[in-house]
Amino acid sequence: MIDTREEAAKERRLLILRALMEEPSRNLNDGMVITVLATRGHHLGLDQVRMLLAWLRDARCVEIEDLGQYWVARLTHLGAEVVRAQTILPGIAHPQDVR
């Protein structure tokens, strides 16, 4: 049986990494991440987005700078490899599976 919540979380993690990859600075704050996910139909609150970012930090796909009122996520080399499908990490959707 497919756990739809976990599948959604995997897709959201990939979408965050893709958004960071598309950003010339490779940085996004948590508010921008909320907006990016909403444009793809994932309407989440700040706490939910920060949980996703923390997961990606723990997986070494992003670095997070905590500036108090907001977090800034920065794509790491590993995160970029995941987006390019050069590395596969459990817990993040494969790029070919998410349009």
WONOR-V578205 format. One record per residue. N is the residue number from 1. D_LAST is the distance of its C-alpha to the last C-alpha in Angstrom with 2 decimals. Layout:
# WONOR-V578205
N;D_LAST, N;D_LAST
This chain:
# WONOR-V578205
1;22.92, 2;19.45, 3;19.75, 4;17.17, 5;18.16, 6;17.54, 7;14.11, 8;13.27, 9;15.01, 10;13.14, 11;9.74, 12;11.80, 13;13.37, 14;10.40, 15;9.40, 16;13.11, 17;13.36, 18;10.78, 19;12.75, 20;15.89, 21;15.04, 22;14.52, 23;17.83, 24;20.81, 25;22.88, 26;20.26, 27;21.62, 28;20.63, 29;22.94, 30;22.14, 31;22.46, 32;19.83, 33;17.45, 34;18.36, 35;17.50, 36;14.09, 37;13.17, 38;14.98, 39;13.02, 40;9.94, 41;12.53, 42;13.89, 43;17.52, 44;19.41, 45;22.83, 46;24.07, 47;25.28, 48;21.99, 49;20.19, 50;23.12, 51;22.87, 52;19.30, 53;20.60, 54;23.68, 55;21.80, 56;19.91, 57;23.36, 58;24.98, 59;22.49, 60;23.44, 61;19.98, 62;21.34, 63;24.84, 64;25.92, 65;28.78, 66;30.33, 67;32.00, 68;33.33, 69;31.74, 70;28.32, 71;26.49, 72;24.99, 73;22.32, 74;22.35, 75;19.93, 76;21.92, 77;21.95, 78;20.61, 79;17.64, 80;16.87, 81;17.32, 82;14.80, 83;12.06, 84;13.38, 85;13.52, 86;17.28, 87;18.00, 88;16.76, 89;17.93, 90;18.48, 91;17.15, 92;13.86, 93;10.76, 94;10.25, 95;7.61, 96;7.19, 97;6.72, 98;3.79, 99;0.00
